Amino acid sequence: MTKKTRRQRRVNLPPEAFNAPNAMPAPRPSTEMAGSTSTSNGRVPVQINWQEEYGDVLGDLKRTGIIAAAMMVVMIALSFIIR
């Protein structure tokens, strides 16, 4: 058998998706002296409030846990009924 060739993957996203703002700002030209302390890539760390960004995820996880627990209770109850 011959080896299958890989096709180049195409992204199925609208062009607006590529213009999303980055969490890290673009590097700026450094005006500091070479001996000063700075990050190796020249970027300044940005403080992100993770509670605001992913607050809805915690609610979804809680809801999923409640549904999973309820399904387990139903399955246990059904196991006693079916026997």
MMTF fields as JSON, N, C-alpha, C and O atoms, coordinates in Angstrom:
{
  "mmtfVersion": "1.0.0",
  "mmtfProducer": "UNKNOWN",
  "numBonds": 331,
  "numAtoms": 332,
  "numGroups": 83,
  "numChains": 1,
  "numModels": 1,
  "chainsPerModel": [1],
  "groupsPerChain": [83],
  "chainIdList": ["A"],
  "bondAtomList": [4, 2, 8, 6, 12, 10, 16, 14, 20, 18, 24, 22, 28, 26, 32, 30, 36, 34, 40, 38, 44, 42, 48, 46, 52, 50, 56, 54, 60, 58, 64, 62, 68, 66, 72, 70, 76, 74, 80, 78, 84, 82, 88, 86, 92, 90, 96, 94, 100, 98, 104, 102, 108, 106, 112, 110, 116, 114, 120, 118, 124, 122, 128, 126, 132, 130, 136, 134, 140, 138, 144, 142, 148, 146, 152, 150, 156, 154, 160, 158, 164, 162, 168, 166, 172, 170, 176, 174, 180, 178, 184, 182, 188, 186, 192, 190, 196, 194, 200, 198, 204, 202, 208, 206, 212, 210, 216, 214, 220, 218, 224, 222, 228, 226, 232, 230, 236, 234, 240, 238, 244, 242, 248, 246, 252, 250, 256, 254, 260, 258, 264, 262, 268, 266, 272, 270, 276, 274, 280, 278, 284, 282, 288, 286, 292, 290, 296, 294, 300, 298, 304, 302, 308, 306, 312, 310, 316, 314, 320, 318, 324, 322, 328, 326],
  "bondOrderList": [1, 1, 1, 1, 1, 1, 1, 1, 1, 1, 1, 1, 1, 1, 1, 1, 1, 1, 1, 1, 1, 1, 1, 1, 1, 1, 1, 1, 1, 1, 1, 1, 1, 1, 1, 1, 1, 1, 1, 1, 1, 1, 1, 1, 1, 1, 1, 1, 1, 1, 1, 1, 1, 1, 1, 1, 1, 1, 1, 1, 1, 1, 1, 1, 1, 1, 1, 1, 1, 1, 1, 1, 1, 1, 1, 1, 1, 1, 1, 1, 1, 1],
  "groupList": [{"groupName": "MET", "atomNameList": ["N", "CA", "C", "O"], "elementList": ["N", "C", "C", "O"], "formalChargeList": [0, 0, 0, 0], "bondAtomList": [1, 0, 2, 1, 3, 2], "bondOrderList": [1, 1, 2], "singleLetterCode": "M", "chemCompType": "L-PEPTIDE LINKING"}, {"groupName": "THR", "atomNameList": ["N", "CA", "C", "O"], "elementList": ["N", "C", "C", "O"], "formalChargeList": [0, 0, 0, 0], "bondAtomList": [1, 0, 2, 1, 3, 2], "bondOrderList": [1, 1, 2], "singleLetterCode": "T", "chemCompType": "L-PEPTIDE LINKING"}, {"groupName": "LYS", "atomNameList": ["N", "CA", "C", "O"], "elementList": ["N", "C", "C", "O"], "formalChargeList": [0, 0, 0, 0], "bondAtomList": [1, 0, 2, 1, 3, 2], "bondOrderList": [1, 1, 2], "singleLetterCode": "K", "chemCompType": "L-PEPTIDE LINKING"}, {"groupName": "ARG", "atomNameList": ["N", "CA", "C", "O"], "elementList": ["N", "C", "C", "O"], "formalChargeList": [0, 0, 0, 0], "bondAtomList": [1, 0, 2, 1, 3, 2], "bondOrderList": [1, 1, 2], "singleLetterCode": "R", "chemCompType": "L-PEPTIDE LINKING"}, {"groupName": "GLN", "atomNameList": ["N", "CA", "C", "O"], "elementList": ["N", "C", "C", "O"], "formalChargeList": [0, 0, 0, 0], "bondAtomList": [1, 0, 2, 1, 3, 2], "bondOrderList": [1, 1, 2], "singleLetterCode": "Q", "chemCompType": "L-PEPTIDE LINKING"}, {"groupName": "VAL", "atomNameList": ["N", "CA", "C", "O"], "elementList": ["N", "C", "C", "O"], "formalChargeList": [0, 0, 0, 0], "bondAtomList": [1, 0, 2, 1, 3, 2], "bondOrderList": [1, 1, 2], "singleLetterCode": "V", "chemCompType": "L-PEPTIDE LINKING"}, {"groupName": "ASN", "atomNameList": ["N", "CA", "C", "O"], "elementList": ["N", "C", "C", "O"], "formalChargeList": [0, 0, 0, 0], "bondAtomList": [1, 0, 2, 1, 3, 2], "bondOrderList": [1, 1, 2], "singleLetterCode": "N", "chemCompType": "L-PEPTIDE LINKING"}, {"groupName": "LEU", "atomNameList": ["N", "CA", "C", "O"], "elementList": ["N", "C", "C", "O"], "formalChargeList": [0, 0, 0, 0], "bondAtomList": [1, 0, 2, 1, 3, 2], "bondOrderList": [1, 1, 2], "singleLetterCode": "L", "chemCompType": "L-PEPTIDE LINKING"}, {"groupName": "PRO", "atomNameList": ["N", "CA", "C", "O"], "elementList": ["N", "C", "C", "O"], "formalChargeList": [0, 0, 0, 0], "bondAtomList": [1, 0, 2, 1, 3, 2], "bondOrderList": [1, 1, 2], "singleLetterCode": "P", "chemCompType": "L-PEPTIDE LINKING"}, {"groupName": "GLU", "atomNameList": ["N", "CA", "C", "O"], "elementList": ["N", "C", "C", "O"], "formalChargeList": [0, 0, 0, 0], "bondAtomList": [1, 0, 2, 1, 3, 2], "bondOrderList": [1, 1, 2], "singleLetterCode": "E", "chemCompType": "L-PEPTIDE LINKING"}, {"groupName": "ALA", "atomNameList": ["N", "CA", "C", "O"], "elementList": ["N", "C", "C", "O"], "formalChargeList": [0, 0, 0, 0], "bondAtomList": [1, 0, 2, 1, 3, 2], "bondOrderList": [1, 1, 2], "singleLetterCode": "A", "chemCompType": "L-PEPTIDE LINKING"}, {"groupName": "PHE", "atomNameList": ["N", "CA", "C", "O"], "elementList": ["N", "C", "C", "O"], "formalChargeList": [0, 0, 0, 0], "bondAtomList": [1, 0, 2, 1, 3, 2], "bondOrderList": [1, 1, 2], "singleLetterCode": "F", "chemCompType": "L-PEPTIDE LINKING"}, {"groupName": "SER", "atomNameList": ["N", "CA", "C", "O"], "elementList": ["N", "C", "C", "O"], "formalChargeList": [0, 0, 0, 0], "bondAtomList": [1, 0, 2, 1, 3, 2], "bondOrderList": [1, 1, 2], "singleLetterCode": "S", "chemCompType": "L-PEPTIDE LINKING"}, {"groupName": "GLY", "atomNameList": ["N", "CA", "C", "O"], "elementList": ["N", "C", "C", "O"], "formalChargeList": [0, 0, 0, 0], "bondAtomList": [1, 0, 2, 1, 3, 2], "bondOrderList": [1, 1, 2], "singleLetterCode": "G", "chemCompType": "PEPTIDE LINKING"}, {"groupName": "ILE", "atomNameList": ["N", "CA", "C", "O"], "elementList": ["N", "C", "C", "O"], "formalChargeList": [0, 0, 0, 0], "bondAtomList": [1, 0, 2, 1, 3, 2], "bondOrderList": [1, 1, 2], "singleLetterCode": "I", "chemCompType": "L-PEPTIDE LINKING"}, {"groupName": "TRP", "atomNameList": ["N", "CA", "C", "O"], "elementList": ["N", "C", "C", "O"], "formalChargeList": [0, 0, 0, 0], "bondAtomList": [1, 0, 2, 1, 3, 2], "bondOrderList": [1, 1, 2], "singleLetterCode": "W", "chemCompType": "L-PEPTIDE LINKING"}, {"groupName": "TYR", "atomNameList": ["N", "CA", "C", "O"], "elementList": ["N", "C", "C", "O"], "formalChargeList": [0, 0, 0, 0], "bondAtomList": [1, 0, 2, 1, 3, 2], "bondOrderList": [1, 1, 2], "singleLetterCode": "Y", "chemCompType": "L-PEPTIDE LINKING"}, {"groupName": "ASP", "atomNameList": ["N", "CA", "C", "O"], "elementList": ["N", "C", "C", "O"], "formalChargeList": [0, 0, 0, 0], "bondAtomList": [1, 0, 2, 1, 3, 2], "bondOrderList": [1, 1, 2], "singleLetterCode": "D", "chemCompType": "L-PEPTIDE LINKING"}],
  "groupTypeList": [0, 1, 2, 2, 1, 3, 3, 4, 3, 3, 5, 6, 7, 8, 8, 9, 10, 11, 6, 10, 8, 6, 10, 0, 8, 10, 8, 3, 8, 12, 1, 9, 0, 10, 13, 12, 1, 12, 1, 12, 6, 13, 3, 5, 8, 5, 4, 14, 6, 15, 4, 9, 9, 16, 13, 17, 5, 7, 13, 17, 7, 2, 3, 1, 13, 14, 14, 10, 10, 10, 0, 0, 5, 5, 0, 14, 10, 7, 12, 11, 14, 14, 3],
  "groupIdList": [1, 2, 3, 4, 5, 6, 7, 8, 9, 10, 11, 12, 13, 14, 15, 16, 17, 18, 19, 20, 21, 22, 23, 24, 25, 26, 27, 28, 29, 30, 31, 32, 33, 34, 35, 36, 37, 38, 39, 40, 41, 42, 43, 44, 45, 46, 47, 48, 49, 50, 51, 52, 53, 54, 55, 56, 57, 58, 59, 60, 61, 62, 63, 64, 65, 66, 67, 68, 69, 70, 71, 72, 73, 74, 75, 76, 77, 78, 79, 80, 81, 82, 83],
  "secStructList": [7, 7, 7, 7, 7, 7, 7, 7, 7, 7, 7, 7, 7, 7, 4, 4, 4, 4, 4, 7, 7, 7, 1, 1, 7, 7, 7, 7, 7, 7, 7, 1, 7, 6, 6, 1, 7, 7, 7, 6, 6, 7, 7, 7, 7, 7, 7, 7, 7, 2, 2, 2, 2, 2, 2, 2, 2, 2, 2, 2, 2, 2, 2, 2, 2, 2, 2, 2, 2, 2, 2, 2, 2, 2, 2, 2, 2, 2, 2, 2, 2, 2, 7],
  "xCoordList": [0.841, 0.0, 0.882, 1.967, 0.399, 1.15, 0.794, -0.294, 1.732, 1.524, 0.585, 0.733, -0.37, -1.301, -0.598, 0.163, -0.861, -0.26, -1.177, -2.4, -0.566, -1.351, -1.774, -0.969, -3.047, -3.532, -3.353, -3.416, -3.134, -3.011, -4.382, -5.375, -4.428, -5.701, -6.132, -5.329, -7.402, -7.967, -8.785, -9.532, -8.645, -9.369, -10.745, -10.881, -11.771, -13.148, -13.632, -14.576, -12.978, -13.338, -13.532, -12.911, -14.396, -14.559, -13.312, -12.576, -13.07, -11.879, -11.845, -10.766, -13.013, -13.04, -12.378, -11.881, -12.375, -11.808, -10.309, -9.749, -9.652, -8.21, -7.822, -6.64, -8.775, -8.492, -8.802, -8.969, -8.882, -9.192, -8.036, -6.879, -8.325, -7.241, -6.455, -7.019, -5.168, -4.292, -4.239, -4.431, -3.976, -3.833, -2.52, -2.428, -1.511, -0.213, -0.062, -0.33, 0.366, 0.541, 1.738, 2.623, 1.746, 2.85, 4.13, 4.075, 5.276, 6.522, 6.841, 6.659, 7.317, 7.691, 9.203, 9.911, 9.706, 11.153, 11.658, 11.088, 12.72, 13.236, 14.114, 14.991, 13.872, 14.696, 15.596, 16.323, 15.553, 16.357, 17.76, 18.015, 18.674, 20.046, 20.123, 19.241, 21.153, 21.273, 21.411, 21.019, 21.939, 22.147, 20.954, 21.028, 19.864, 18.728, 17.904, 18.039, 17.047, 16.223, 14.947, 14.241, 14.657, 13.405, 13.175, 14.069, 11.982, 11.699, 12.488, 12.871, 12.732, 13.575, 12.941, 13.653, 11.616, 10.979, 10.518, 9.959, 10.726, 10.394, 8.933, 8.531, 8.129, 6.704, 6.456, 7.151, 5.457, 5.044, 3.878, 2.903, 3.952, 2.834, 1.557, 1.591, 0.438, -0.864, -1.648, -1.707, -2.249, -3.067, -4.44, -5.125, -4.831, -6.133, -6.982, -6.521, -8.209, -9.133, -9.81, -10.758, -9.319, -9.831, -11.265, -12.007, -11.674, -13.047, -14.027, -15.088, -13.68, -14.543, -14.518, -15.555, -13.329, -13.193, -13.897, -14.549, -13.764, -14.264, -15.28, -15.403, -15.995, -16.993, -18.147, -18.681, -18.533, -19.642, -19.247, -20.114, -17.957, -17.505, -17.758, -18.16, -17.527, -17.756, -19.23, -19.543, -20.126, -21.556, -21.918, -22.735, -21.309, -21.57, -21.059, -21.713, -19.902, -19.359, -20.251, -20.466, -20.762, -21.668, -22.933, -23.387, -23.491, -24.703, -24.454, -25.295, -23.319, -22.976, -22.813, -23.238, -22.202, -22.046, -23.376, -23.567, -24.284, -25.614, -26.356, -26.993, -26.273, -26.951, -26.34, -27.066, -25.004, -24.348, -24.74, -24.993, -24.794, -25.186, -26.638, -26.952, -27.515, -28.919, -29.066, -29.867, -28.302, -28.374, -27.861, -28.403, -26.832, -26.317, -27.372, -27.555, -28.073, -29.12, -30.24, -30.745, -30.63, -31.682, -31.235, -32.026, -29.98, -29.488, -29.454, -29.782, -29.065, -29.04, -30.461, -30.72, -31.381, -32.779, -33.349, -34.068, -33.041, -33.525, -32.927, -33.579, -31.683, -31.069, -31.816, -31.904, -32.351, -33.131, -34.518, -35.056, -35.086, -36.42, -36.383, -37.273, -35.37, -35.304, -35.046, -35.548, -34.296, -34.023, -35.267, -35.28],
  "yCoordList": [-1.186, 0.0, 1.244, 1.263, 2.247, 3.498, 4.342, 4.236, 5.171, 6.048, 7.193, 7.808, 7.459, 8.547, 9.887, 10.049, 10.819, 12.143, 13.001, 12.869, 13.857, 14.755, 15.98, 16.623, 16.284, 17.509, 18.638, 18.424, 19.821, 20.971, 21.286, 21.362, 21.466, 21.74, 23.173, 24.105, 23.322, 24.653, 25.017, 24.191, 26.231, 26.701, 27.161, 27.924, 26.693, 27.029, 28.112, 27.903, 29.268, 30.386, 31.632, 31.776, 32.534, 33.782, 34.652, 34.483, 35.571, 36.426, 37.276, 37.674, 37.563, 38.385, 37.67, 38.312, 36.346, 35.581, 35.789, 35.633, 36.135, 36.331, 37.721, 37.982, 38.607, 39.965, 40.153, 41.286, 39.057, 39.14, 39.793, 39.58, 40.593, 41.222, 40.178, 39.198, 40.395, 39.485, 39.864, 41.028, 38.877, 39.151, 39.871, 40.672, 39.588, 40.226, 41.297, 41.023, 42.516, 43.548, 43.232, 42.46, 43.836, 43.629, 44.211, 45.207, 43.605, 44.115, 45.497, 45.777, 46.347, 47.711, 47.804, 47.038, 48.723, 48.901, 49.329, 50.214, 48.696, 48.953, 50.201, 50.353, 51.093, 52.281, 52.149, 53.082, 50.983, 50.776, 50.368, 49.95, 50.496, 50.087, 48.565, 47.9, 48.012, 46.569, 45.87, 44.708, 46.506, 45.87, 45.946, 45.42, 46.575, 46.728, 45.447, 44.591, 45.323, 44.125, 44.287, 45.286, 43.308, 43.254, 41.805, 40.969, 41.517, 40.143, 39.827, 40.729, 38.558, 38.147, 38.47, 38.701, 38.489, 38.768, 40.215, 40.59, 41.032, 42.445, 42.759, 43.914, 41.781, 42.023, 42.337, 41.849, 43.157, 43.506, 42.608, 42.53, 41.915, 41.037, 41.837, 42.919, 41.283, 41.931, 41.18, 39.95, 41.916, 41.299, 40.987, 41.873, 39.718, 39.287, 38.837, 38.065, 39.309, 38.895, 37.617, 37.659, 36.476, 35.183, 34.958, 34.233, 35.56, 35.4, 36.008, 35.437, 37.156, 37.769, 36.978, 36.785, 36.52, 35.829, 34.474, 34.119, 33.711, 32.341, 32.108, 30.985, 33.124, 32.985, 32.086, 31.359, 32.123, 31.283, 29.809, 28.937, 29.52, 28.129, 27.426, 26.263, 28.119, 27.534, 27.169, 26.109, 28.023, 27.719, 26.512, 25.685, 26.408, 25.251, 23.963, 22.925, 24.02, 22.836, 22.388, 21.192, 23.347, 23.009, 22.337, 21.326, 22.912, 22.358, 20.95, 20.067, 20.735, 19.412, 18.414, 17.265, 18.839, 17.959, 17.57, 16.421, 18.509, 18.228, 17.235, 16.306, 17.431, 16.513, 15.119, 14.125, 15.036, 13.731, 13.024, 11.819, 13.756, 13.154, 12.672, 11.592, 13.462, 13.065, 11.81, 10.93, 11.726, 10.54, 9.305, 8.215, 9.455, 8.321, 7.837, 6.631, 8.771, 8.405, 7.664, 6.662, 8.142, 7.484, 6.088, 5.146, 5.939, 4.625, 3.65, 2.476, 4.113, 3.242, 2.833, 1.674, 3.805, 3.483, 2.482, 1.562, 2.647, 1.714, 0.325, -0.671, 0.251, -1.065, -1.877, -3.102, -1.19, -1.901, -2.278, -3.328, -1.439, -1.698, -2.844, -3.694, -2.878, -3.887, -5.273, -6.257, -5.376, -6.705, -7.249, -8.352],
  "zCoordList": [0.0, 0.0, 0.0, 0.581, -0.647, -0.679, 0.528, 1.095, 0.898, 2.05, 1.663, 0.608, 2.529, 2.27, 2.499, 3.453, 1.628, 1.789, 2.654, 2.623, 3.404, 4.259, 3.476, 2.803, 3.58, 2.975, 3.969, 5.18, 3.468, 4.336, 4.923, 4.199, 6.223, 6.883, 6.642, 6.689, 6.385, 6.192, 7.417, 7.942, 7.863, 9.029, 8.597, 7.641, 9.304, 8.977, 9.937, 10.699, 9.893, 10.752, 9.903, 8.85, 10.362, 9.622, 9.795, 10.766, 8.874, 8.974, 10.247, 10.687, 10.85, 12.056, 13.236, 14.161, 13.194, 14.301, 14.414, 15.499, 13.329, 13.358, 13.836, 14.06, 13.995, 14.44, 15.917, 16.37, 16.681, 18.103, 18.847, 18.486, 19.889, 20.658, 21.442, 21.928, 21.556, 22.29, 23.757, 24.109, 24.623, 26.046, 26.32, 27.25, 25.514, 25.684, 24.597, 23.427, 24.968, 23.957, 23.062, 23.432, 21.894, 20.965, 21.562, 22.283, 21.271, 21.835, 21.291, 20.106, 22.176, 21.812, 21.718, 22.373, 20.92, 20.882, 22.256, 22.895, 22.691, 24.026, 24.025, 23.174, 24.984, 25.134, 26.348, 26.69, 27.008, 28.197, 27.811, 26.681, 28.773, 28.54, 28.53, 29.073, 27.929, 27.787, 29.13, 29.236, 30.145, 31.436, 32.371, 33.481, 31.973, 32.868, 32.898, 32.024, 33.913, 34.04, 33.241, 33.374, 32.417, 31.664, 31.287, 31.418, 30.823, 30.41, 29.157, 28.412, 28.924, 27.798, 26.447, 25.47, 26.383, 25.094, 24.984, 23.953, 25.988, 25.922, 26.17, 26.033, 26.526, 26.762, 28.225, 29.116, 28.444, 29.794, 30.17, 29.423, 31.328, 31.697, 31.954, 32.54, 31.504, 31.655, 32.726, 32.709, 33.656, 34.691, 34.106, 33.595, 34.187, 33.673, 34.845, 35.686, 34.91, 35.948, 35.48, 34.695, 35.967, 35.515, 35.965, 35.302, 37.075, 37.548, 36.542, 36.289, 35.972, 34.964, 33.66, 33.025, 33.262, 31.99, 31.981, 31.0, 33.082, 33.102, 34.219, 34.708, 34.623, 35.674, 35.277, 36.114, 34.031, 33.568, 33.491, 33.545, 33.367, 33.3, 34.629, 34.648, 35.731, 37.048, 37.222, 37.764, 36.775, 36.836, 35.989, 36.396, 34.806, 33.943, 34.58, 34.486, 35.223, 35.889, 37.046, 37.246, 37.798, 38.903, 38.366, 38.901, 37.307, 36.721, 36.183, 36.351, 35.546, 35.027, 36.166, 36.044, 37.274, 38.428, 39.044, 39.443, 39.123, 39.681, 38.79, 39.287, 37.473, 36.549, 36.646, 36.644, 36.732, 36.835, 38.131, 38.123, 39.244, 40.519, 40.464, 40.965, 39.864, 39.755, 38.894, 39.21, 37.817, 36.969, 37.7, 37.517, 38.519, 39.297, 40.29, 40.456, 40.957, 41.901, 41.177, 41.684, 40.011, 39.233, 38.817, 38.878, 38.395, 37.984, 39.156, 38.986, 40.336, 41.514, 41.89, 42.214, 41.841, 42.171, 41.167, 41.558, 39.896, 38.88, 39.037, 38.724, 39.524, 39.698, 40.776, 40.68, 41.8, 42.824, 42.287, 42.64, 41.451, 40.907, 39.9, 39.902, 39.044, 37.99, 38.566, 38.024, 39.62, 40.22, 40.733, 41.279]
}
